[in-house]
Amino acid sequence: MHRPLLLDAARTPFGRYRGGLSGVRVDDLATLPIAELLRRHGPDGTGRLDPARVDDVLYGNTNGAGEENRNVARMAALLAGLPPTVPGVTVNRLCASGGEAIVQGARALAAGDADLLIAGGVEGMSRAPFVTARPERAMPDRLETVSTALGWRLVNPRMPSQWTIPLGRAAEEVAVSLGIDRERMDAFALRSHRRAAAAWDAGVHDGFAFPVALPDGSGVRRDESVRADTSAEKLAKLGSAFSDTGPVTAGNASPLNDGAVAVLLGTDEIAAELGVDPLGEVLGSAVTAEEPHRFTLAPVTAVRKLLTRLRARVEDVDLWEINEAFAAMVLSVLHNLPEIDPERVNVHGGAIAYGHPLGASMPRVVVDLCRHLRARGGGLGVAAACVGVGQGVAIAVRV
């Protein structure tokens, strides 16, 4: 068995919906972090990485309906300048798609099926197309057209209606049943923005996020959804987003975003050959499922399953990164895992501030976890995420 290592990682800043990255084709967006890794480690950057040595490119992507159709990982590999001999595969576990790509890559390394891989994910939610269902009749009176940016669409009528309610509505129903109120959700969102803004100001993301230059001469240098100027008062003024009076609002939920992340994965031998100090080691993972409308609780069972496999306790975990799809979701997880110290969770903020470009979200979470552990001298970390249609994922790393 080989140790699966995260050797290096690069990500674009996460653009807000219809923001700075919305003019970039999604398949082009996917190439940017791969090209950045090649710039750092390839021969043109006086590095030791032979691009032809890459065994595979694994990318997570949730939509797959627009410019990222027909295996965006393979398209990105070609467009980024990797040799045509480097294959690619795209995986979809909705919000955990990019995490699934890392997990599958780690398994291939551990099994000896590969030595050097690129894994990550991409989502261009600004460019998600509208789709039209094929009509049942030859001469339809109208066509049903729906956005593919987020959530259920073209729902199978055999699905129980409870399962297909909007994600935010499902998240608030679970949270309310646990006694979690709007004030706590807003406070958590404010914490996320303040910590994320402070992290950017302190250079925490230097060496991971890189600036993206645009054809018009402008560029995107920081995550566009981070609101350093938000306040409890501003958040309190926002109306309910998914029901008439529910506690989930646009302020305490993650936004829609565009972004891409790529991670160089390899063995100890490859790390020595490239002369890199790995970011961390993938120790294991777990995936679980609940009823679809209770998806915000699935990370709880995923975390418990993972820790059981590792023969570890909650108290053994030094840092946690829980993807902030909704403040309601993170607070629901913490309610059901009261052993977790909240001050060890998302220490530099989370997706409510940074953004949630679905396929790219969990790679950002996993890499940030490794980097934050490294800054504190190392340790054991767990990254977790809820996944639409009732799933939860947890990934353990050691630094």
C-alpha positions, 0 to 999 in steps of 0.5 A: 500500500502506498500513502496517497499524498496531496503534493500541491494545490491551486484554485481560482478565486471563487467568483460571485454569480454573474461576477468576475468569472462569469465571462469564462467558459466553464471548460476554460475555467477548469483548465486554470488551476491545472495550468497553474500546477504545471507552471509551478512544477513543470519544466517551463517553471524549472520544475521536475514534473513531466506532464506526460507522467500524469496517470489521470485527471479526475474532476468533480462537476455537478451540472454537466449540462453546459460547456462542461458537458461530455467529460470536462476532466478530459477537456480540461486536460487537453485545453490545459496543455497536458499531452493527449495521452493523459486521460480524464474522468468526471465524477458527480456526487453533487456538492461533494463531487470534487471531494469524490474525485480526491477520494477516488484518486487517493484509492488509485494511489493506495492500490498502486494503480497510479503514481501521479494524478490531478484531482479537483473540480469545477463549477460555473454556476453563472453559465449554467444553461436552461434546458427544455424537456423533450415533449411527450407529444409531437405537437406540444402547446408549450415547452418546459424550460428550467434553469440548471444552476441549482436544485431539482429539475425535471423531477420524476413524479414518482419521487415523494414531494417531501423529498424534492422540496428546495434544499434551503427549505429542507435545511431550515425544517431540520434546524427548526426541529432541533431548536436552532433559530434565525439569530444563531444562523445569522451569527454563524454567517457573520462569523464566517464572513469576518474570519474569511475577510481576516484570512484574506487580509492575513495572506492565509490563502497565498500559495493556494488561490492565484489571481485570474487575469481576464481578456479585458485587462481586469482580473479576479484576485480574491473570493468575490462573495466575502463581505467584510462589511456585513453586520448582524444588523444587515443580516437581520434585515434579509427576508426568508429565502425558501418560505414565508417566515423561515430562518434561512436567508440569502445571508446565512446560506452559501451563494452561487459561485464560479470556480475551479480547484486542482490538486496534485496527488502522488506517492512518497516516491513522487514527492521525493522526485519532485522535491515537494513537501506534501500538504497532507495525506488522505487517511480515509473517507466515508459516505452515508445517506439519509432521506433526501429532505434530511440531507443536512444530517447525513454528515453526522453519520458520515463523520461517525462512520469515518471515525469508527473506521479510523478507530479515532474519537471526535476529541482526536480531531485537531481541526474540522472543515464543514462545508457551509452550504447553510448555517442551518446545516453546520449548526445541525451537525454540531447539535448532533455532534456536541463533542466537537469544539466549535472553535476548531470548525472552519477556523478561517470561515467557510462557504457562506463567505468564500462561496460554494461552486458545487464541484469545486467546493470540497477540494477547497475544503480539503486543501484548506484543512491541510493548510490550516493544520500545517500552519498549526504544526500538523495533526488530524483533520476531518472535512465533511459536506452535506450532499443533495438528495440525502447524502453526506461525505467525510474525508480524513487527512493527516498533516 
